[in-house]
Amino acid sequence: MSATGKPAGAHPKRLLKRAEFLAVRRGEKRRGRLFLVEVLDRSDAEAPRVGYTVTKKVGNAVVRNRIRRRLREAVRTHAAGDMAPGNDYVIVGREDVLTTPFGQLKAELSRRLRGTR
């Protein structure tokens, strides 16, 4: 941990523009019960970038934001080290993210980011 209380290590940058999210859709898809992870290799050595999305099918804005916050926290505290440099990741959250214990969510996210089953 650093002096600010945040975990030390490479922090992924954020995907913010719609075009960046759409570009990642061309990449590899790793499906799971809790979320879908889309991965695009940018073929450079820059820091990894990550974006989060939850469709309106899942629920209202409050539910979608809670899912997004849980995913963001799981990446921040645990899974950021599993992201490969030069890759873009889009994590599409599903409703089960809310009911899954946080430890299990972190482990599943790490496994999907590494690309192992």
Secondary structure, 3 states (H helix, E strand, C coil): CCCCCCCCCCCCEECCCHHHHHHHCCCEEEECCCEEEEEEECCCCCCCEEEEECCCCCCCHHHHHHHHHHHHHHHHHCHHHHCCCCEEEEEEECHHHCCCCHHHHHHHHHHHHHCCC
